[in-house]
Amino acid sequence: MFGWLRGSGQGAAQERFSPAPHRLEALSDGVFAIVLTLLALELRLPDAAHDARFTDVIAGNAALIGSYAVSFFIVGLLWKLHHMVLERIGRGVAGIHVLNLAFLATVTLTPWSLGNLTSFPGDAVAVATFSGLLLAAWLILIAILTSALAGQGHDEAQRLRIRQLRVSLTSGPLVAAASIAIAPFSTDAALYVWLALIPLSALRRRFAR
């Protein structure tokens, strides 16, 4: 009755858990939707005086709004890259669900790390933690792509698209490392250096053409 749990030889290999790519996409999209919602919930302005003007409060908390905008941009970019990576995955890739869960685990910590930025403004460790978690997410995403492509054959057009995707993925760790290195000297610069992903992406598309 429970023989299928034990398995042996070829039968055990066939019973190895390997979810279809669309199941990974469904789970991942749901997690990203929740994370983006939680980021918005972290956007809480502090209590202000009764006669304070809304525009003055907004101006006084520009750093909070900026942190939210940067976080939302990065998570949105990770969602896009994750989708591009999953397009290269076929069924039967060993351990891909474990890597995907590890990736989602780091992404779900983004609202927490954003909360640290708002609770400890100007704290270098908080910014380094924020960028360190994103660095881990990017590295795991690269590992997912590497595992998915191992042993697969591709034609020239596919190899070109994969090479472009690898270039897109490497920009994240580079910016994360720069952010961590800058954090002890300027927390604002360490946070907004993430926006360098925008011109880097434009340069990549330009060279690809």
Protein Blocks (a to p, Z undefined) as FASTA:
>chain_A
ZZmmnogajllmmmpccddfklmmmmmmmmmmmmmmmmmmmmccddddfklcfklmmmmm
mmmmmmmmmmmmmmmmmmmmmmmmmmmpcehiehklmmmmmmmmmmmmmmmmmmmmmmmg
hiaklmmmmmmmmmmmmmmmmmmmmmmmgopacdfklmmmmmmmmmmmmmmmmmmmmmmm
mmmmomklmmmmmmmmmmmmmmmmmmmZZ
